[in-house]
Amino acid sequence: MTLRGLSGHAAYPQRAKDSLVAAAAFIMQVQTIVSRNVDPLRGGVVTIGSLHAGTVPNIIPGEAKLSGTIRAFRQADIEMMQQRVRDIANGVAATYGVEAD
């Protein structure tokens, strides 16, 4: 997934749309998908294993790229978790004023 915001200088954060903060919020929220949506007797995993954003310490990145995996024993659980990831991505995008692809 890619979160696209608006890059800016760290001295003027109010002028940016921080894709990195949005990515952090997304990662925290997807960690609740399994614990709050999947029967513990069936099991499932949602893991974000990669986050890439920015190249220098004083610039707010305009883009954050995330990748991960979703696993479960039942196809219905996989599809539900995929939908929850999309829902969370859309909610985070709206909350932080970024776009999610």
trRosetta pair geometry for C-beta under 8 A, 3 or more apart (Angstrom, degrees):
i j d omega theta_ij theta_ji phi_ij phi_ji
1 26 7.8 -132 95 162 145 157
1 65 7.5 166 85 -153 44 51
1 66 5.0 -11 59 62 90 97
1 67 7.4 166 16 -82 63 48
1 89 6.1 -121 -154 -118 151 139
1 100 6.2 -7 -177 -168 115 91
1 101 6.6 162 -158 84 63 49
2 63 6.3 -14 -170 -165 103 100
2 64 7.2 157 -156 81 54 47
2 65 5.2 -20 -102 -102 80 73
2 66 7.7 177 -83 22 32 69
2 100 7.5 159 83 -152 49 45
2 101 4.8 -5 56 58 95 101
3 19 4.5 156 108 -154 101 94
3 22 5.0 -171 175 100 151 125
3 23 5.4 -156 28 -67 144 85
3 26 7.1 -160 -59 -17 140 149
3 63 7.0 157 83 -154 56 48
3 64 4.6 -2 54 56 103 97
3 66 7.4 37 -8 -2 100 109
3 89 7.9 -145 -83 -154 96 91
3 92 7.5 -58 -112 116 132 119
3 93 6.9 -155 -132 -93 93 86
3 98 5.0 38 179 136 94 142
3 99 7.1 158 -156 78 49 47
3 100 5.6 -16 -102 -99 73 71
4 19 6.3 -21 -125 -96 15 131
4 62 6.6 15 -159 153 67 80
4 63 5.3 -8 -108 -104 69 83
4 98 5.9 163 78 -173 40 93
4 99 4.6 -13 58 56 98 99
4 100 8.0 -170 20 -73 73 27
4 101 7.1 32 -7 -1 110 108
5 16 6.7 58 134 166 120 81
5 17 3.3 -153 -170 105 97 89
5 18 5.8 -59 122 44 172 8
5 19 4.0 -155 6 -52 111 81
5 22 6.5 160 -57 3 126 138
5 60 7.9 -66 97 140 132 107
5 61 7.7 90 50 107 111 61
5 62 5.4 -139 73 -151 71 53
5 63 7.3 -167 28 -70 69 38
5 64 7.9 29 1 -1 105 95
5 96 7.1 -59 -98 134 124 107
5 97 6.9 74 -133 100 94 79
5 98 4.1 -53 -79 -105 83 106
5 99 7.8 -178 -71 19 42 67
6 15 7.6 -106 117 141 123 63
6 16 5.3 -165 93 -152 84 53
6 17 4.0 76 20 21 89 95
6 62 5.6 -17 -158 -123 13 99
7 16 6.3 -42 168 -130 16 110
7 59 6.3 8 -173 171 105 103
7 60 6.0 166 -153 87 51 72
7 61 6.2 -38 -107 -164 91 24
7 62 3.3 -64 -42 -41 85 106
7 63 7.8 -33 -58 -6 101 70
8 12 5.7 -102 165 88 118 93
8 13 6.8 139 95 -120 126 32
8 15 4.7 162 -137 92 148 92
8 16 3.0 -134 24 -67 125 103
8 59 7.3 172 89 -160 26 67
8 60 4.8 1 58 47 75 117
8 62 7.9 106 -14 -71 61 89
9 12 5.1 54 69 30 93 95
9 15 7.7 22 39 62 76 125
9 16 7.9 -169 36 -47 36 121
9 58 6.7 0 -158 147 74 89
9 59 6.3 -47 -109 -110 46 64
9 60 7.3 6 70 7 5 90
10 13 6.5 8 -156 -65 43 89
10 57 7.7 -18 -34 136 152 60
10 58 4.6 -108 14 -162 125 60
10 59 6.6 -96 -30 -70 87 17
10 60 6.0 140 -82 -41 62 83
11 58 7.6 16 -25 -175 83 104
12 15 4.5 9 139 15 111 120
12 16 7.2 122 106 -19 76 93
13 16 5.7 -64 -155 35 47 110
13 18 7.0 0 -160 -57 97 123
13 60 6.2 117 -120 -57 75 146
16 60 4.2 69 167 83 171 146
16 62 7.5 -122 -154 -87 100 73
17 22 8.0 16 158 -30 79 133
17 62 7.5 57 66 -133 84 70
17 96 6.8 116 -173 147 84 82
17 97 4.7 -114 -133 103 116 104
17 98 5.3 157 150 -78 114 78
18 21 4.0 43 113 17 125 111
18 22 6.4 160 101 -13 69 86
18 60 5.1 -79 -106 -171 85 122
18 61 7.6 71 -154 56 62 64
18 96 6.8 -90 65 -174 75 120
18 98 7.9 -85 75 -58 36 126
19 22 5.4 -57 -148 41 35 115
19 23 6.1 42 152 -25 68 104
19 53 6.0 -165 101 -136 105 131
19 60 8.0 133 25 158 73 84
19 61 5.4 -80 57 103 108 89
19 62 6.0 70 -8 165 128 20
19 63 5.4 4 63 -120 176 11
19 64 4.0 -179 141 -7 106 98
19 98 5.5 125 -99 -126 72 149
20 23 5.5 -48 -146 32 32 114
20 24 6.6 35 153 -20 62 102
20 53 4.6 167 -88 119 93 153
20 54 6.4 -8 -64 -19 134 121
20 60 7.0 -135 20 -161 115 71
20 61 5.2 91 -40 43 107 109
20 64 5.4 149 -84 -76 50 131
21 24 5.6 -50 -150 33 33 113
21 25 6.5 34 151 -18 64 104
21 96 6.5 176 97 -134 98 137
22 25 5.7 -54 -150 37 32 111
22 26 6.3 36 151 -22 65 106
22 64 6.9 177 71 32 94 139
22 92 5.4 119 -168 159 87 106
22 93 7.1 63 -166 -92 136 44
22 95 7.7 155 -122 79 91 92
22 96 3.9 -161 -91 77 105 164
22 98 4.8 -65 -50 19 173 145
23 26 5.5 -52 -147 35 32 115
23 27 6.4 34 155 -20 65 104
23 51 5.8 127 159 -146 137 121
23 53 6.3 -162 10 -38 156 147
23 64 4.0 -103 -49 134 139 156
23 66 5.9 167 -145 -53 109 122
24 27 5.8 -52 -148 34 30 111
24 28 6.5 29 154 -16 63 106
25 28 5.9 -56 -150 37 31 110
25 29 6.3 25 156 -16 66 110
25 92 5.3 160 100 -132 112 113
25 95 7.2 -116 133 88 159 136
25 96 6.8 168 34 -46 147 132
26 29 5.9 -63 -148 39 28 107
26 30 6.3 22 161 -18 67 107
26 48 7.9 108 115 -76 96 158
26 66 7.1 -142 98 -7 136 167
26 88 6.3 121 -142 137 74 107
26 89 6.3 39 -132 -101 124 62
26 92 4.6 -29 -76 -62 88 175
27 30 6.3 -55 -143 34 27 105
27 31 7.0 37 155 -30 58 102
27 48 5.0 -102 -121 45 95 155
27 51 7.1 -40 -65 -71 139 138
27 66 7.3 -157 -71 -129 97 144
28 31 6.0 -55 -165 18 32 117
29 32 6.2 -55 -170 23 45 108
29 88 4.8 172 117 -154 127 128
29 91 7.7 -142 167 81 168 124
29 92 6.8 -159 24 -64 148 116
30 33 5.5 -14 -167 -17 58 117
30 46 5.3 -125 159 136 102 137
30 48 6.6 100 70 -34 141 114
30 68 8.0 130 121 68 155 164
30 84 7.6 129 -129 122 74 100
30 85 5.9 34 -120 -112 119 80
30 88 5.7 174 -73 86 77 164
31 34 8.0 -51 -177 28 40 94
31 35 7.7 15 144 8 65 117
31 46 7.2 -156 -101 84 35 109
32 35 5.6 -74 -151 54 52 104
32 36 4.9 13 164 4 90 124
33 36 6.9 -85 -143 50 13 88
33 37 5.4 -40 -177 28 57 128
33 38 7.4 48 136 -15 71 104
33 44 7.8 -86 117 111 97 129
33 46 4.9 48 57 -2 131 153
33 81 5.5 91 157 -137 134 86
33 84 4.7 137 -127 113 112 144
33 85 7.0 -12 -83 -61 155 72
33 88 7.6 -90 -68 -27 109 142
34 37 6.8 -76 -113 53 14 85
34 38 4.8 -33 -150 27 61 126
34 43 7.9 3 -161 -169 119 42
34 44 4.7 -162 -120 83 104 97
34 45 6.5 8 -77 -98 151 24
34 46 5.8 -166 -33 7 104 97
34 81 7.3 15 -74 -110 71 123
35 38 7.7 -1 -40 42 13 87
37 80 6.4 -168 158 139 125 121
37 81 7.1 152 97 -88 136 71
37 84 6.1 -114 -30 -70 173 157
38 42 6.0 -119 176 76 93 108
38 43 6.9 1 144 152 130 7
38 44 4.2 -129 -121 19 170 128
38 72 6.8 -140 -129 -116 139 127
38 77 5.6 64 -121 -151 106 119
38 80 7.7 153 -81 89 81 128
38 81 7.2 3 -61 -69 118 110
39 42 4.5 72 72 7 98 107
40 43 7.2 40 -169 -70 39 57
42 72 6.9 24 141 -167 103 104
42 73 6.0 -138 -176 45 79 114
42 74 6.1 -37 -168 3 128 120
42 77 6.0 -179 134 -68 136 153
43 72 6.7 167 104 -137 65 69
43 73 6.2 66 67 -10 98 109
44 70 7.5 -6 -178 -173 103 78
44 71 6.6 171 -157 91 59 55
44 72 3.9 -11 -109 -93 94 100
44 73 7.8 -110 -77 7 70 69
44 77 5.4 -141 -80 155 132 128
44 78 7.7 -175 -131 -77 116 55
44 81 6.0 -172 174 -62 143 145
45 69 7.2 12 110 104 105 95
45 70 7.1 171 90 -151 62 37
45 71 4.5 6 51 53 102 98
45 72 7.3 -174 22 -64 61 61
46 68 6.9 50 177 137 66 136
46 69 7.7 -172 -145 92 38 50
46 70 5.4 0 -106 -107 74 78
46 81 5.9 -161 -72 -172 114 125
46 85 7.0 -178 -142 -75 133 111
47 68 5.0 -168 100 -164 55 106
47 69 5.3 3 56 52 97 85
48 51 6.7 43 151 -54 115 99
48 66 5.5 -28 -153 -173 117 115
48 67 7.4 132 -153 84 67 27
48 68 3.9 -73 -104 -68 42 137
49 67 6.6 -43 60 96 83 77
49 68 5.2 138 6 -111 75 68
49 69 6.8 21 -8 1 121 94
50 65 7.6 -24 124 116 101 86
50 66 6.5 151 89 -155 67 44
50 67 4.5 4 56 50 116 92
50 68 7.1 -163 28 -63 73 62
51 64 6.5 -9 -166 -176 89 104
51 65 7.4 158 -151 83 41 51
51 66 5.2 -4 -101 -102 73 81
52 64 7.1 162 82 -157 45 56
52 65 4.8 -9 58 58 97 98
52 66 8.0 -173 23 -72 64 40
53 61 4.1 164 172 77 91 163
53 63 6.7 -162 -126 100 81 49
53 64 3.7 -17 -82 -107 125 82
53 65 7.1 171 -66 19 71 60
54 59 6.3 167 -140 86 103 88
54 60 7.6 -85 -91 -173 123 20
54 61 3.5 -110 -60 -61 83 119
55 59 7.6 -2 54 60 70 126
55 61 7.8 113 -3 -98 61 107
56 59 5.0 57 71 17 102 108
61 64 6.1 103 105 -65 129 79
70 78 6.0 122 127 -145 113 78
70 81 4.9 166 -158 112 130 129
70 82 6.1 -171 62 -69 171 75
70 85 7.0 -105 -69 -33 136 142
71 78 7.5 -24 -145 -100 19 101
72 75 8.0 170 87 -74 107 15
72 77 3.8 -130 154 100 159 120
72 78 4.8 -157 42 -60 112 74
72 81 6.5 156 -27 -4 133 139
73 77 7.1 41 53 39 60 140
74 77 4.4 88 71 4 95 104
74 78 7.1 -161 97 -7 51 83
75 78 5.5 -52 -150 35 38 114
75 79 6.3 35 154 -17 69 105
76 79 5.9 -54 -147 38 31 110
76 80 6.4 32 153 -19 64 107
77 80 5.6 -53 -146 38 32 112
77 81 6.2 31 156 -18 66 106
78 81 5.9 -58 -148 38 29 108
78 82 6.3 31 154 -21 65 106
79 82 5.6 -51 -146 35 31 114
79 83 6.5 32 154 -18 63 104
80 83 5.8 -56 -152 36 31 111
80 84 6.4 32 151 -20 65 105
81 84 5.5 -50 -145 36 35 113
81 85 6.5 41 152 -22 65 100
82 85 5.7 -50 -151 31 32 113
82 86 6.7 32 150 -16 63 103
83 86 5.6 -53 -151 36 36 112
83 87 6.2 37 150 -21 67 105
84 87 5.5 -51 -145 37 33 114
84 88 6.2 33 156 -18 66 105
85 88 5.9 -55 -146 38 28 108
85 89 6.2 32 153 -21 63 107
86 89 5.6 -55 -147 36 30 113
86 90 6.4 28 156 -17 65 106
87 90 5.9 -57 -150 37 28 108
87 91 6.3 27 153 -17 64 109
88 91 5.6 -57 -146 39 32 112
88 92 6.1 32 156 -18 68 106
89 92 5.9 -55 -144 38 28 109
89 93 6.2 31 155 -22 63 107
89 100 4.1 164 166 168 102 158
90 93 5.6 -52 -146 35 30 114
90 94 6.4 28 156 -16 64 105
90 100 6.3 -126 -79 50 43 136
91 94 5.9 -56 -149 37 30 108
91 95 6.1 28 155 -19 65 110
92 95 5.6 -57 -143 39 30 112
92 96 6.0 -3 169 8 68 114
92 98 7.6 -23 128 55 82 109
92 100 6.8 87 74 -62 97 137
93 96 6.8 -74 -138 52 20 88
93 97 7.9 -111 172 72 52 3
93 98 5.2 -104 -137 80 68 71
93 99 5.8 42 -151 -133 125 19
93 100 4.1 -112 -61 -13 130 104
94 97 7.8 24 -174 -69 23 37
